[in-house]
Amino acid sequence: MIGNGKGNGRSDGKKGRSGRSYRGKAGLTRQPKKMRGRKVSSQRWLARQLNDPFVAEAKSRGFRSRAALKLEQIDDRFRLFQPGMAIVDLGCAPGGWMQVASMRTRLGQGLARLVGIDLLETEIILDADIFVGDIMDNAMLVRVREAVGGAADGVLSDLAAATTGHRLTDHLRTTALLEAALDFALEILKKDGFFLAKCFRGGAERSVLDVMKRNFTTVRHVKPTASRQESVESYVLATGFHGDGLSNIGEKLALNDDDAGSEKTDDGRGFRPI
Ligand SMILES: C[S@@+](CC[C@H](N)C(=O)[O-])C[C@H]1O[C@@H](n2cnc3c(N)ncnc32)[C@H](O)[C@@H]1O
């Protein structure tokens, strides 16, 4: 039953057919249709989607993903994109970040370059190059270099592995993707370039952050308001690429962090300190 926008009659705390109330902690007021037969986790996901204002906004503005709003918020704060830039988007499907990057670099005017990579197909983005494949495949780096015309001004990574529900496993998988994305960025960024990547906080990401601090002037954590507060997801933004660290990430990760650079925690408008 879809709610009436006034509380859906659940304020009495009664539970639905699934045995769970969708009010309570998350303050949700609408329930998805056809709950029967769905796993509880899927019911909760659906209910959350229905009640999420960012889902509604992304849809109404024609974005392919809710994640597009996160990138917009980060860019509104840090002004990463400039017209004419060359940008690489790792894990680009379904294409929400590509839409934002395309608009903000004015891809249509002909000077900018935008390249996306994903294991999954991504619907076309006008004037962008999109490759289906694994970012860990060495051949991909060669293809992307060709497509951006050498080096990139910015590398984006919203890479995420399918979650298992086991927090530590999910954290380690996402951290492995963060490491692979950083490795890719170190190989393709121009001097003063930036790297923005999803990062599930949980401890294992420390050594990857240390490598960033050696190779960029500033490394900060950012959590846009469109990133769910209850989620361990955050983003790490590294700016001012100088590449003074070692060229092989395996060696970098083996180092201790004695000479690590600065790491800032941003508390600017629209961002929560972590
Ligand atoms: C959260 S989604 C990205 C959403 C995207 N930023 C948007 O706004 O539409 C994460 C993506 O990472 C991709 N991915 C995960 N591992 C990958 C890998 N090794 N190589 C390429 N893509 C990968 C997944 O297929 C998935 O589409």
Ligand as a Chemical Component Dictionary entry (heavy atoms), coordinates in Angstrom:
data_LIG
# 
_chem_comp.id                   LIG 
_chem_comp.type                 NON-POLYMER 
_chem_comp.pdbx_formal_charge   0 
_chem_comp.three_letter_code    LIG 
# 
loop_
_chem_comp_atom.comp_id 
_chem_comp_atom.atom_id 
_chem_comp_atom.alt_atom_id 
_chem_comp_atom.type_symbol 
_chem_comp_atom.charge 
_chem_comp_atom.model_Cartn_x 
_chem_comp_atom.model_Cartn_y 
_chem_comp_atom.model_Cartn_z 
_chem_comp_atom.pdbx_ordinal 
LIG C1  C1  C 0  27.754 2.752  -7.383  1  
LIG S1  S1  S 1  27.950 2.217  -9.040  2  
LIG C2  C2  C 0  28.456 3.702  -9.833  3  
LIG C3  C3  C 0  27.349 4.715  -10.008 4  
LIG C4  C4  C 0  27.761 5.859  -10.905 5  
LIG N1  N1  N 0  28.704 6.731  -10.223 6  
LIG C5  C5  C 0  26.564 6.699  -11.291 7  
LIG O1  O1  O 0  26.416 7.822  -10.824 8  
LIG O2  O2  O -1 25.774 6.228  -12.121 9  
LIG C6  C6  C 0  29.433 1.301  -8.958  10 
LIG C7  C7  C 0  29.858 0.652  -10.261 11 
LIG O3  O3  O 0  31.167 0.110  -10.112 12 
LIG C8  C8  C 0  31.279 -0.930 -11.073 13 
LIG N2  N2  N 0  32.473 -1.751 -10.826 14 
LIG C9  C9  C 0  32.750 -2.489 -9.718  15 
LIG N3  N3  N 0  33.947 -3.108 -9.861  16 
LIG C10 C10 C 0  34.451 -2.732 -11.070 17 
LIG C11 C11 C 0  35.654 -3.020 -11.778 18 
LIG N4  N4  N 0  36.594 -3.825 -11.264 19 
LIG N5  N5  N 0  35.855 -2.445 -12.992 20 
LIG C12 C12 C 0  34.902 -1.645 -13.523 21 
LIG N6  N6  N 0  33.741 -1.331 -12.898 22 
LIG C13 C13 C 0  33.503 -1.863 -11.691 23 
LIG C14 C14 C 0  29.961 -1.670 -10.910 24 
LIG O4  O4  O 0  29.674 -2.456 -12.050 25 
LIG C15 C15 C 0  28.973 -0.509 -10.706 26 
LIG O5  O5  O 0  28.298 -0.183 -11.888 27 
# 
loop_
_chem_comp_bond.comp_id 
_chem_comp_bond.atom_id_1 
_chem_comp_bond.atom_id_2 
_chem_comp_bond.value_order 
_chem_comp_bond.pdbx_ordinal 
LIG C1  S1  SING 1  
LIG S1  C2  SING 2  
LIG S1  C6  SING 3  
LIG C2  C3  SING 4  
LIG C3  C4  SING 5  
LIG C4  N1  SING 6  
LIG C4  C5  SING 7  
LIG C5  O1  DOUB 8  
LIG C5  O2  SING 9  
LIG C6  C7  SING 10 
LIG C7  O3  SING 11 
LIG C7  C15 SING 12 
LIG O3  C8  SING 13 
LIG C8  N2  SING 14 
LIG C8  C14 SING 15 
LIG N2  C9  SING 16 
LIG N2  C13 SING 17 
LIG C9  N3  DOUB 18 
LIG N3  C10 SING 19 
LIG C10 C11 SING 20 
LIG C10 C13 DOUB 21 
LIG C11 N4  SING 22 
LIG C11 N5  DOUB 23 
LIG N5  C12 SING 24 
LIG C12 N6  DOUB 25 
LIG N6  C13 SING 26 
LIG C14 O4  SING 27 
LIG C14 C15 SING 28 
LIG C15 O5  SING 29 
# 
